[in-house]
């Protein structure tokens, strides 16, 4: 067999094999079953509804009644865990009895109160559980133009929600806090003090504590709250009055 | 060109010479040609053979002419190509059959799924309408819960307030009793101190009464 013959045969074989690489493949096996992954989970996320139809933010928000020495006032707080509540210092001041009420009308008595002079913040502890939904504290303070939501009991009335925009840092109008506070356009009333301020992700970014005549509200930023929670030595037990 | 391999003995008949075809592969192949014939100018190299029997044997195994060799080569190539094409065609036929079968299965599945989708779409529409009703009911229920919680909280506020007010009235009453006792023993006190006590008790009790009046006004306004 001549070299030319061998070359021709080899070329023919190579061409034939090269053609195999372009051949269509056989169809693969069809899937026998397909279970799609759920695209939404109704029970998760800060805005998720509980079985009773209330949002997580509503469930963690608590009404505070301060039965003081010859007066009675109301405010708002929010649950950090099952037995810890955050509110304002001026909400619990001069208290004879401190009573809490959850969104669904459950009454709980406060067992101990601690406050600080660093900011208008107080920590209330309870023996009975505040519920099963707690605040998710943001890591960073909100910045100017951030949209925030305030949930509370204005004027001691129904649980309600208002929205606003962060205006930026401002000096403390009550001069009760160390450092700056944040001003927002969220309209609050007496009784809203201690309300959680939530960002668009439903995380707590501040605590309402004051308002001015221009319908602006002032909040203690979450960085101050986080500092207080980390340095418990800054919190002093609040004695019972009367 | 022809070259004898061995010397020829004297007096012996000069044997016939045969050309040897040497292919390019190098192996000698014999081919019968005339002794006097000149070497060919084309084709394979020709060499001379020695004996007639060898020449005859060589003749029997003589190679095919170049045209026949080429033809055999092409036949081989065409055979290989034909086999390859046949294999290719068979493979394509098998693959086509498999794809067609799967296509048929998929069409059946699509038809079934279309029916299921229509049924599911109808169920989704029904469930959406039910969901809207349930959502409205849920909103109403949550609003009702909030209202009840608010009413309960306000009632408890009033209870706490009225309890405090009752305590204030009781303190007012005790202050009045103390003042009456002081007035009954007025000789023991100065007139100024009795007057001051009277003003303080009146101020306190008036404040309690004002608070109660304000409370009644607030309740009536609601």
Contacts between the chains, C-beta under 8 A, distances in Angstrom:
chain1	res1	chain2	res2	distance
A	1	B	73	7.8
A	2	B	23	7.8
A	2	B	24	6.7
A	2	B	25	7.4
A	2	B	69	7.1
A	2	B	73	7.1
A	3	B	24	7.5
A	4	B	73	7.0
A	5	B	73	4.2
A	5	B	76	6.8
A	5	B	77	7.9
A	8	B	73	6.3
A	8	B	76	7.9
A	8	B	77	5.0
A	9	B	76	6.4
A	9	B	77	6.3
A	9	B	80	6.0
A	12	B	77	5.5
A	12	B	80	4.9
A	12	B	81	5.5
A	12	B	84	7.1
A	13	B	80	6.9
A	13	B	84	7.9
A	15	B	84	7.9
A	16	B	80	7.5
A	16	B	81	7.5
A	16	B	84	3.7
A	16	B	87	7.9
A	16	B	88	7.6
A	19	B	84	7.6
A	19	B	88	6.5
A	23	B	88	7.4
A	23	B	91	6.3
A	23	B	92	7.4
A	23	B	95	7.5
A	24	B	92	7.7
A	24	B	95	5.6
A	24	B	99	7.8
A	25	B	95	7.5
A	26	B	94	7.8
A	26	B	95	5.5
A	26	B	98	5.2
A	26	B	99	7.8
A	27	B	98	5.5
A	27	B	99	5.3
A	27	B	102	4.4
A	30	B	102	6.8
A	30	B	105	6.6
A	30	B	106	7.3
A	30	B	109	7.8
A	52	B	141	8.0
A	52	B	142	7.1
A	52	B	145	7.3
A	53	B	138	4.3
A	53	B	139	7.3
A	53	B	141	6.4
A	53	B	142	4.3
A	54	B	142	5.9
A	54	B	145	7.9
A	63	B	153	5.7
A	65	B	153	7.4
A	65	B	156	7.0
A	65	B	157	6.3
A	65	B	160	6.7
A	67	B	160	4.8
A	67	B	164	6.7
A	70	B	164	6.7
A	70	B	168	6.8
A	71	B	164	7.8
A	72	B	157	6.4
A	72	B	160	5.6
A	72	B	161	5.0
A	72	B	164	6.4
A	74	B	153	8.0
A	74	B	157	7.0
A	97	B	160	7.7
A	99	B	156	7.1
A	99	B	160	7.4
A	101	B	149	6.8
A	101	B	152	7.5
A	101	B	153	5.1
A	101	B	156	7.5
A	102	B	149	7.8
A	103	B	145	7.8
A	103	B	146	7.2
A	103	B	149	6.5
A	104	B	145	5.8
A	104	B	149	6.1
A	105	B	145	7.2
A	105	B	148	5.9
A	105	B	149	3.6
A	105	B	152	4.9
A	105	B	153	7.4
A	107	B	156	7.0
A	153	B	153	7.8
A	156	B	153	7.1
A	156	B	154	7.2
A	156	B	157	6.5
A	157	B	150	6.0
A	157	B	154	7.9
A	158	B	146	5.4
A	158	B	147	6.9
A	158	B	150	4.5
A	159	B	146	5.5
A	159	B	149	7.3
A	159	B	150	7.5
